[in-house]
Amino acid sequence: PHAAAAARWHLDAGGCEAPGPHSTSMDLLYELSWRLGQWDTDPAALAAAAASSGADDPAASLPTSCSFNRHVHAALRALDCGEQAAFDASLSAAVGALRAAGNCFPAACLEPETLRATPVESLEAVTRGGVDSARSLAVHCRMLGAVAAGGRLRWPPAGGGCLAEEAASGLLRSLRTHMCNRAEYARLAPLLALHHRTMQAAGRPDLCCEGLAASATAARRAGAAAQGIFDVQQLKQQLRLEGGDGGVGHSQRPAWLQQMLRVDAPWQLEEARMFWQQGQQQMALFMLREQLAKMAADGDSVSAAATATPLALAPARAPPGVDPVQ
């Protein structure tokens, strides 16, 4: 669904030239690559190699000035490798791609510093295009803001490290107020995905995990439980990589990791809620009871009682058609 949304943006935004199916496919290939965290390879190089070997060209080369996701992919690769000059160049090129894609923003709105600091709803308010294309383009602008925030975390300006971290966390708080239904989630989910990958490339696993937890909650509230469960699985994998698999002693874990690994951490309840939403009530109840048992073993009776209220008692109290754990 996110790839389809990106394709719609190409059509709605009114590009400098109408992208053909091959160019759109290549841009979507770049988007898929950065979504999967595969910024160590270049999809265009792979396509060229396939063409030179006599295979059918899977996607024609996309004009550099129009390939938004190509520049995002390059920026994440530079962020991961610590190459600041390449990062700045890729971010500027991505800004140029948005400017070329449809002149519905005042030029000042597309400066990297403005993108980093401006809420997405404010960007929408100053657009000069149609409502749908303006909203879609605003999301892409905010995506650039997320990448710019990652750069400030990797290379903090003098005295500005705390401000960059606050901006990265503030993005998640802002998104939580917007994603209340499936349409809003579909529109803004690419921004959450990019936030996750940007924080990963910037070497900030704490903000990466925070983003995955927020994405899981947003998906569940929007009725996209399958995506939410996928986010939780990614979160678990990230926590294991950071030493949450028992390989690192409790006292050696950073404070944020200790909080994430608490048995009453909110994301653990979210996982049960998503299984419930999918109609797998038995699995959800099993997970909750397992969580309650761990809490009881830790002597955390207050948290256990609070967790039990919305879900364990739900089968007897929820009216038909109402999600008792929403």
C-alpha positions in Angstrom: 0.0 0.0 0.0 2.9 2.4 0.7 4.3 1.8 -2.8 0.9 2.5 -4.3 0.7 5.8 -2.3 4.1 6.8 -3.6 3.0 6.1 -7.2 -0.1 8.3 -6.6 2.1 11.1 -5.3 4.1 11.0 -8.6 0.8 11.4 -10.5 -0.9 13.9 -8.2 2.0 16.3 -7.6 2.5 17.2 -11.2 6.1 16.4 -12.0 8.5 18.3 -14.2 7.8 15.6 -16.7 5.2 12.9 -16.5 6.9 9.8 -15.1 6.5 6.6 -17.2 5.9 3.2 -15.7 9.6 2.4 -15.8 10.7 5.6 -14.0 8.0 5.2 -11.4 9.1 1.6 -10.8 12.7 2.6 -10.3 11.7 5.2 -7.7 9.5 2.7 -5.9 12.5 0.3 -6.0 14.6 2.9 -4.2 11.8 3.4 -1.7 11.6 -0.3 -1.0 15.4 -0.4 -0.5 15.5 2.3 2.1 12.4 0.9 3.8 14.2 -2.4 4.2 17.4 -0.7 5.4 19.3 -1.8 2.3 21.1 1.4 1.6 24.5 -0.4 1.0 23.5 -1.3 -2.6 22.2 0.9 -5.4 19.1 -0.4 -7.2 20.0 1.6 -10.3 23.4 -0.1 -10.5 21.8 -3.5 -10.2 19.3 -2.6 -13.0 22.2 -1.5 -15.2 24.1 -4.7 -14.5 21.1 -6.7 -15.4 20.7 -4.7 -18.7 24.3 -5.1 -19.6 24.1 -8.9 -19.1 21.4 -9.1 -21.7 18.5 -9.4 -19.3 15.3 -7.3 -19.8 15.8 -3.9 -18.2 13.4 -4.0 -15.1 13.3 -0.3 -14.9 14.6 2.5 -17.0 16.9 5.1 -15.4 14.9 7.8 -13.6 16.0 11.4 -14.3 18.2 12.4 -11.3 16.4 15.6 -10.7 13.0 13.8 -10.3 14.0 10.8 -8.2 12.9 11.7 -4.6 13.4 8.3 -3.1 16.8 7.9 -4.9 18.1 10.9 -3.0 16.5 9.8 0.3 18.2 6.4 -0.2 21.6 8.1 -0.8 21.1 10.4 2.2 20.5 7.4 4.5 23.5 5.6 3.1 25.7 8.7 3.8 24.2 9.1 7.2 25.0 5.4 8.0 28.6 5.8 6.8 29.1 9.1 8.5 29.8 11.0 5.2 28.4 14.5 6.0 29.3 16.1 2.7 27.5 13.4 0.7 24.5 13.6 3.2 24.1 17.3 2.7 24.4 16.9 -1.1 21.7 14.2 -1.2 19.4 16.1 1.1 19.7 19.2 -1.2 19.1 17.1 -4.2 16.0 15.6 -2.6 14.7 19.2 -1.9 15.4 20.0 -5.6 13.3 16.9 -6.6 10.4 18.2 -4.6 10.7 21.7 -6.1 10.7 20.1 -9.6 7.8 17.8 -8.8 5.2 20.5 -8.6 5.5 24.2 -7.6 2.8 24.2 -4.9 5.0 25.3 -2.0 6.6 28.7 -1.4 10.4 28.3 -2.0 11.1 29.1 1.7 9.2 26.1 2.9 11.6 23.7 1.1 14.7 24.8 2.9 16.1 21.9 5.0 15.9 23.9 8.3 12.3 24.8 7.6 11.4 21.3 6.8 13.0 20.0 10.0 11.0 22.5 12.2 7.6 22.8 10.5 4.7 20.5 11.5 3.1 18.7 8.6 -0.3 20.4 9.1 1.4 23.8 8.8 3.0 22.8 5.5 -0.4 21.7 4.2 -1.8 25.1 5.1 0.6 27.1 2.9 0.3 24.9 -0.2 -0.9 26.4 -3.4 -2.0 23.1 -5.0 -5.1 20.9 -4.7 -6.0 19.3 -1.4 -4.9 15.8 -2.2 -1.6 16.6 -3.9 -0.8 19.2 -1.2 -1.3 16.7 1.5 0.8 14.1 -0.2 3.6 16.6 -1.0 3.5 17.9 2.6 4.2 14.4 3.8 7.2 14.2 1.5 8.4 17.5 2.8 8.1 16.3 6.4 10.0 13.2 5.4 12.9 15.4 4.4 12.6 17.1 7.7 13.0 13.7 9.4 16.1 13.0 7.4 17.5 16.5 8.2 16.8 15.8 11.9 18.9 12.6 11.6 21.7 14.6 10.2 21.6 16.9 13.2 21.8 14.0 15.6 24.8 12.5 13.7 26.6 15.8 13.4 25.1 18.1 16.1 25.8 21.8 15.8 27.4 23.6 18.7 24.9 23.5 21.5 22.2 22.1 19.4 22.3 18.4 20.2 19.4 18.5 22.6 17.3 20.5 20.2 17.8 17.9 17.4 16.8 15.1 19.8 13.7 16.9 20.9 12.8 17.5 17.2 13.1 13.7 16.5 10.9 12.8 19.5 8.5 15.7 18.7 7.8 14.2 15.3 6.3 11.1 16.9 4.2 13.1 19.3 2.9 15.2 16.4 2.0 12.1 14.4 0.1 10.4 17.2 -2.4 13.3 17.1 -3.1 12.8 13.4 -3.3 9.1 12.7 -6.8 8.3 14.0 -8.1 6.4 11.0 -6.9 4.2 8.1 -6.8 7.0 5.6 -4.6 9.2 7.8 -2.4 6.2 8.6 -1.9 5.3 4.9 -0.9 8.9 4.2 1.5 9.3 7.1 2.9 5.8 7.5 5.8 6.4 5.0 7.0 9.2 7.4 7.0 6.8 10.3 8.9 4.3 8.3 11.5 6.9 7.3 11.9 8.1 10.9 12.7 4.5 12.0 15.3 4.0 9.3 16.8 7.5 9.8 17.3 6.9 13.5 18.8 3.6 12.7 21.3 5.1 10.3 22.0 7.9 12.7 23.1 5.4 15.3 20.2 6.2 17.7 18.6 2.8 18.7 16.6 4.5 21.5 14.8 6.8 19.0 14.5 4.0 16.5 12.7 1.8 19.0 10.5 4.7 20.1 9.5 5.1 16.5 8.7 1.5 16.0 6.5 1.4 19.2 4.7 4.6 18.0 4.2 3.1 14.5 2.7 -0.1 16.0 0.2 1.9 18.1 -0.7 4.0 15.1 -1.3 1.0 12.9 -3.5 -0.7 15.5 -5.6 2.4 16.0 -6.0 2.7 12.3 -7.2 -0.9 11.9 -4.0 -2.1 10.3 -3.1 -4.7 12.9 -1.0 -6.8 10.5 1.4 -3.9 9.9 1.4 -3.2 13.6 2.4 -6.8 14.4 5.2 -6.4 11.8 6.4 -3.2 13.6 6.4 -5.1 16.9 8.5 -7.9 15.4 11.0 -5.3 14.1 11.1 -3.7 17.6 11.8 -7.1 19.2 14.6 -7.7 16.8 16.1 -4.2 17.5 15.9 -4.8 21.2 17.7 -8.1 20.9 20.5 -6.4 18.9 20.9 -3.9 21.6 21.4 -6.5 24.3 17.9 -7.4 25.3 18.4 -11.1 24.7 20.1 -11.8 28.0 23.6 -11.4 26.7 24.1 -8.1 28.5 23.6 -7.8 32.3 20.7 -5.7 33.5 23.0 -3.2 35.2 25.0 -2.7 31.9 21.9 -1.9 29.9 21.2 1.8 29.2 18.2 3.3 30.9 16.0 3.5 27.7 16.6 -0.3 27.1 15.7 -1.2 30.6 12.4 0.7 30.2 11.7 -0.9 26.9 12.3 -4.4 28.4 10.0 -3.9 31.4 7.2 -6.5 31.5 4.7 -3.6 31.7 6.1 -1.7 28.8 3.2 -0.3 26.7 4.3 -1.9 23.5 4.0 -5.4 25.0 0.3 -4.7 25.7 -0.1 -3.3 22.2 0.9 -6.7 20.7 -1.9 -8.4 22.6 -4.3 -5.7 21.5 -3.4 -6.3 17.8 -4.0 -10.0 18.0 -7.4 -9.3 19.6 -8.2 -6.9 16.8 -7.4 -9.6 14.2 -9.9 -11.9 15.9 -7.3 -14.0 17.6 -8.8 -13.5 21.1 -7.3 -16.7 22.5 -3.8 -15.7 21.5 -4.3 -12.2 22.9 -5.6 -13.6 26.2 -2.7 -16.1 26.4 -0.2 -13.2 25.9 -1.8 -11.1 28.5 -1.9 -13.8 31.1 1.7 -14.5 30.4 2.5 -10.9 30.9 0.5 -10.8 34.2 2.4 -13.8 35.4 5.7 -12.1 34.8 4.4 -9.0 36.6 3.3 -11.0 39.6 6.7 -12.7 39.7 8.3 -9.2 39.8 5.9 -8.1 42.6 4.4 -5.4 40.4 0.7 -5.9 41.4 -0.3 -2.3 40.6 0.8 -2.6 36.9 -0.7 -6.1 36.7 -4.1 -4.8 37.9 -4.0 -1.9 35.5 -3.1 -4.1 32.5 -5.8 -6.7 33.3 -8.6 -4.1 33.2 -9.0 -3.4 29.5 -8.4 -6.9 28.1 -8.8 -9.7 30.6 -12.3 -8.6 31.5 -13.2 -7.6 28.0 -15.0 -10.8 26.9 -17.7 -10.4 29.5 -18.1 -6.6 29.2 -17.7 -5.5 25.6 -20.9 -5.0 23.6 -21.2 -6.6 20.2 -19.2 -4.8 17.5 -17.1 -2.8 20.0 -13.3 -3.3 20.3 -12.8 -3.7 24.0 -9.1 -2.8 23.8 -9.3 0.2 21.6 
